[in-house]
């Protein structure tokens, strides 16, 4: 099975902060065995040590090679995630095949031939990725894109038909556009395939041939292009502005004559659609009236869809073939929680599947179809089995205008004796807001939810309007509403929690990253009486400067996405409205404590976004604590930095809401943290700063 998730042009622009769920690291030996015991033990034995929640997992991202000979995963080496490979029949013989020593590897991919592993790596969080190829047998690591660090590389396609090559995108000629290059996986030899005439997205077939391209059009929406007989690219179809966020190609069938899409054109919820690659005629394979179809499982031989997923409250798989139905029945009978398909062999006989739930982080298995067996690969965070993780309750909250807000509530241990999702008594609540905003919260294990619930807080995450997955209308009613109806949805959710006895009006904090950081700043400036404090991680404070600071390669896609939903800063009328929606314009309204975390190399939300609101608060003598990380980008990828931030955030929230907290201890060890302002507002922070400075000086 091949697993395909729709990647819209808009989703590539999202400001979502994946690093909020990123993990810090505890050292592990070279053979990938379990990390040492947590170094900073909580004084209360019921408190889950932070490094077990936010530290590197013992193992993660299990995969199987296309020929079935090897399995692979990520595991820490001296605190940095690297790729490990083992014979499929002897996992104990695992060895690290990469040697990253500073930044963890975030993803790895087997090439179709099975002889190489690909992984992207950037510098200091700047998102200008290089693509590396590792020879599994020899361990030779080749940078396939040895270009300047100002250039970004993307993996455009690999194919079983061309096992020794990869198609890569590079914006070395024009920072706004990605030209296509074919690169030899062994030698790194690079050949220009196509100079980009102005497209934001390519659609590549199984012969590594660019068959279609997508270009953002003036006024919003996009157009689908393909080359004519003379090789000139001509527009052949449109994706209207309202359908832009919910429409994307998934890939070709094996014969390259059918292109599969998730498609919301002519409907609200995105359907699974087949398009004839020559005539462009389409037919609907499957659709749902509950939520968008966002991913599909493809047959490993024909590349045709055999199952699709729809996620409303939870993800649900629907089979399209008898064999897929039998697979799903077998797996559901033996695995608890949600099931994900992450890798398969070329012949389809073996797949890696993952089972997970709110109370059980990912467990990886190899599913052997012929033998009808499941072999456990690993559990990502086995140390958490010693602690009581809490259930996550999916709830649908009515917004004040009647919209339905799919949300997720987690309560502390012992707070909900009858298990009905309502605590026996009201308690402090943290409203945890997702990034994007073109993303969504989903059911499942969440380090943030478990951490906050363990410290005594109810945790609520809300899919406010603008969140994706619930149809195009739900996305598009958010246009122009970043501090308006989108924020009102969050307030409505807080009111729901108060009215339902979950919390009280004076015990609510707001926290989030990227758009969630912006929502935090909006909460403290537009509705300052509703929140006791806020934690902003890489959130923009000024929509006008945000729009002007995006990296060049975002420019071809901005119109119709950010311009439509936020505004064009070069349009005087839009600029006025953008400033009216910017927290920087309402700093005087802040009356509650604020904690800010920022990466100095963030290409999405520049450091200036945090600097300017901190400076404005200082001028008004308002309390703010500002943590800056000079070696990070849009969130915290380095384990030491992640632990240091959440250590400070825990003390900050304890001052605000009165929850329990684990002292910072040695969580600054190895971190680049700079406490620019406000150490005095967090318990234990001045002492931690002094100790960190002394240790750094000694080194």
C-alpha positions, 0 to 999 in steps of 0.5 A: 500500500502507498499512503497519500495525503493531499498536499494543497498549495495552501497547506504548504503555506500554513504557519502551523507549528509542528515543533509544539509536538516536537520532542527534546532528547535524553542521551541514547547509546549508539545502538539505539537502545532505550535512553537513560532514565530521566535526568530531572525527576519530579518531586511528586511521583505522580508528576510525569517528568517533562523529558518523557513527554517532550523528549525524544521518543525511544524510537519513531517513524518505523518504516520497511524497505520496498524489498522487505529486507530492512526495517528502519526508524529514528532513534537518538544518538547522543540526544540527536535523532538519527536513522537506524536500519536493521535486517527485517528478521533481526531488529537487534542488529540495528545500526545508525546509518546517519551521523547528525550531531546538532539537529535531529532528523525529522523525516526519512524515506526509502527510495524505490530501489531500497538501496538508499534512504533520503532525509532533509536537513536544514540549518538552524531552523531556516527551512532551507533544506538540503536533501541527503541520500544515504547508501544503506550498505556502505553508509555513504551520505551524499548531499544531493543538493550542495547549494548555498544555505539561502537555497531551499530544496524539495523532494518532488518525486521518486518512482519505482520506474526510475529507482536510481534517480530522484526529482528535486526542486531548487530555487537557486535560479529564482528564490520564488520558483523551484526548477526541476532537477533529476539527481543520481542517488549514488553520484549526486550528479544533477541534470536540469529537467525544467526551468520553472516558468512561474508555477507554485506546484508540480504534478509528477507522473511515475516516470518522473515526468512533470505532467501538470503544474499549478499556478496561483491566479490573480484575484484568488484560486489557481489554474491547472496547466499542462504542456502542449505538443510544442512543450508550451504550458497551457491552462486546462482547468481551474480551481476556484478560490473557495475550493483552493484549500480543499483540492489537491492531486494525490498521484497517478495510477501505475499506467500514468493515465489517471490522476487521483484528487481530493476535490471540493469543486462543485461540492462542500466536502472534498471527495476522492476523484479520478481524472482522465489524464488526457480528457480531464474527465472526472468521476467520483470514487467516494465522498462523505457528508461529515468531513473532507476525504484527506488521505487515501491508501493506494495499491502498491502495484496499481497505485489505485485507491483501495481505502480512504480516510475521513476524520470528523471526531476521529479518523475512520477508514473505508475500504474500496476493495474486498482485500482492503476490507479484509485487512482492515477487519484483521487489524481492527480486531487486534489493535486498539485505537486509531490505525495508520498505514505508513509504509509497504513493500513493493509487492504489498505483502508486508506493511508497517501500521501504527496503532495509537490513542490519547492514552497510548503513544504510537505502537508500530507493527509489521503486518504480514498479509500472507501469514496473517500476522502482526509483529510488534516493532516498537512503542515510541514512548514506553516509559510513559506506561508507568504513568496514568495518561488521561483520555481525550474527549471529542466534543462538538461545541456550538458557536454563537452563530450556529457553526459546529466546532469539533473540539477535544477536551482532556481532564486531570486524573481523578477529575472525572469520576464517572468518565462523562467528560465533565469534571466533578468540580470546576478547575483551571483550563488552558485553551491550547490553540492550533497553528496554521490556521489551515490545519486542525486538531485531531484525536490522539496522543498529545504531549501538550494535553497530557503534560497540562492535564498532569499538572492539574489543568483541563485542556481544550483544543478547538477547531475554530473556523478556518480549520481544514478538514471540515469542508470548504465553507468552514474554511472560507467563512474565516476570510477576514476574520483573524481577530473576528469570528475566528477568535469569537469561536475560541471565546464561545468554546471558553463560555461553553466550558464555563457554562458546563462546569469545566472551569471558571471565568477567572481561571483560563489561560490561552496558549499556542504556536504560530497562528495559535501564538497570534490567537494568544496575543489577540486574546490578551489584547482584544479580550483581556478580561477573558484570560488570566495569562498567555503563552505565545510561541512564534506568533505574529503580532503585526499582520502587515509586517508578517505578510512582508517578511515571508520567504520569497518562495511563498510569494507565488502562492500568497494571493488568494490565500493570505491576501484573501484571508488577511489582506494585501499590505500594499493595498491601503484599505487592506492595510488599515484593516490588517493593522486593526486586527494586529495585537501590536495596535492594542498593546495598551489593553494587555493587563495579564502576564505574557510568555513569548518563545521565539526562534531567531531564524524563523522564516515564517514568523520573523523574530521582529514579530516578537521583538516589537510586541515585547518592546511595546510592552516594555514601554508600557511597563507591562510584564512580559517574559521573552525567551529567544533561541538563536539556533531555532526557526519556527518552533523548537527542534533541538531537544535541549531547547524544547525542554528549556522552553516547556520548563519555563512555561510550566513555572509561568502557568503555575504562577498564573493558574496555580497548577503543579510544576516540576522545577526547571532543574537542569533543563537548560543544559545544552540549550541556547536559551536567551532570557531577554526579558522578564526572568523575575516573573517565573519561579526559579527562572532567575536562578536557572539563568544564573546557573546556565550562564555559569555552566556555559562560561565553564565550558 
